[in-house]
Amino acid sequence: MKKLFQIMLVACLMVLGTQAAFANSDKATVQEGADLTAVRSMAVASPLYMQVDETAPDKAMLTKILYDASHVATKYTVVSYDTMARHLKDDKKIDLAGMGRHQAAKAFKDNLAGYADSYVVLTVANNSKVIFFFDVYKTGTNQLLFSYQIQANSSEKNTVVGYTTLCEQFYKHYERALTAQEKQTKKK
């Protein structure tokens, strides 16, 4: 009986140790004074990203991944970059595709009011490990509301599946922060 208990204990420690070894490192920050409860819609901005690995998605695919991963969001609506670009072109005659990267980013930020409450900008650092930085800004004022950083494991490949997982984690953490702020507001 004692031997069986020791074997079970070692097995449990191995399972728990394996899960901890493969967990992504992340950090979420709600800016002081930020009201996440006012966000009912979030637009996806064009990511700040350079493809360095052949197996990694290109920028257009990463933009699509960032939007598609929003299926885990339930408390707010996410609007794709392509939809926003189409609205800006139709309504305000602003062609984001025809502009340079910096001009398009500025035009996107400056003309987003009325279409979404906030927008998310993804910045990707691809060194030895992939690190995603998500920053959520309030439309109109461009006030930073929420930041989320997640670092992929060294064993995780630079693929669509890996990038989708990282993006889904952002939406889940944002929603947790939003829910926590709603609960805190109800207590007051």
N, C-alpha and C positions, 0 to 999 in steps of 0.2 A: 504494500500500500504506500509506504514511504517513497519507494522508487518511482511508482506511478505519479505521485504528487510532484516529485522533482522533474520528471520528464514533461509533465503538463506545464509547470512553471517555466522551464526553459523554452518550450514551444511558444507560450504566451509572450515572453520577453522578445523572442525572435520576431514574431509577428508585429508587435508594437514598435520595435526598433526599426523594422523595415519600412513601416508606414511613415515614421518620422524622418527617415533618411531620404524618402522620395517626395516629401511635401515641398511645395513651392514656398519660397520666402516672400512675404508680402507685408505692406504697411499701408493703412488707410488713415487719412487725416481730414477731418471736417474743420474748415476754417472758422475761427472765432467770429460769431455774429452771423454766420451764414444760415439762411433759412432754406433748408432742403425741402421742406413741406410745401413750399410755393412752386416747386418744379413739377409740372404735369406733362411736359414734353421736352425732349432732349434731341438736338440735331447732332449728327455725326460730322465732324469736320474732317478735312483731308489730313491723313496722318503725316507726321514728320518721320520719314523712313527712307532708308536706302537699302536695297536688296544687296546682300554681300555673299549669300550662299545660294547655289543653284537650286537646292531643294526648297528653299524658303519661298513664300508667296511674293509676287511683285506688289507694287504699291496699290494698284487697282484692286487686286484680289484681297489685300489686307483691309482696304476700305470696306469691301463687301463682307469680309469676315467680321469686322467690328460691328457692322449693322446686323448681320445674321445672328450673331451671338446674343443680341438683345432679346431673343425669344424667351429668355429666363426672367426678364423684367415684367412685373405685373402691376406696379403702382404708377407707372408713367409710360408715355408713348415715346418711341424712338423713331426719328425721321432720318432716312438715309441721306448721304451726301448727294447722290444723284438726283433724288427728289428735290432737295433744296436748290441744287444748281438749276434744275428745270423751272422751279417756281421763280427764282431770281431772273432767269432769262425771259420767261413769259411775262412776268409782272413788272419788272424794273429794267428790262433790256440789258442785264449784266451777264456777260458770257464768261463764266469762271474758267471754262476749258480753254478759252482763247487768251487767257492772261498768264503771266508768269506766276510762279509759286507764291512769292511774297504779296504780289498785287491781289491774287485770288484769295489768299488767306485774309487780307485786310477787307476786301469787298464782302467776303462771307460774314465776318464778324460785324461789320458796320451795317449790314442790311438784313440781319436775321430777325430783328424785332418784328413781332406780329406773326411769325411763323413757328417759333419755339421759345420756351421759357429759358432754356439753357443750351449749351453745346459742349461736346466733349472733344478734346484734342488728345490724340495718342502719339506719344514720342517713343521710338524704339531705339534702344542702344544694343547693337550687335557686336559684342566683343567676344571673349571666350564664353560668356553666358549671355543669353538674351534677357534684357530687362525692358519691361513695358512701363511707361509712365502715363497715367491717365489724369488729365486735369479737366474738371467741369467748371465752366464759367457761366455767369448769369448774362443773359442776352441784354444788350443795351449798355450796361455799365461795364461789362467785361470783368466783373468782380469774380475772383476765384472762390468757389464754393467748396469744392471737394477735390482731394488728390488721392491717387491710389498708385502704388508702385508694387510690381510683382516681378520676381526674378525666377526664370525657369531653371530647372535642375540641369546640371551638365549632361545628364543622361537623356534629357528630353530633346528630341530632334526639332529642327527648324522646318516644320511642316504645317500644312493647313490645320491639321488636327491639334497640334501643339499650340498654335496661335489662337485657335478657336477656344481652347480650354482657358487660356490666359484672359481672353476677352470676356468670357462668361464669368470668370471670377470677379472681374471689375464690376459688372452689372449686379452680381449677387451682393458684393460688399457695399455698393452704393445703396441698394435697396435696404440692406440691414441698417445702414446709417440713417436713412430716411425713416424707417420704421421706429428706430430708437428715438429720433427727434420727435416724431408724432406722439409716442408714448410719454415723453418728457413734457410735451406741450399740454397733453390731456391732464397730467398730474397737477399742473399749475392752476 
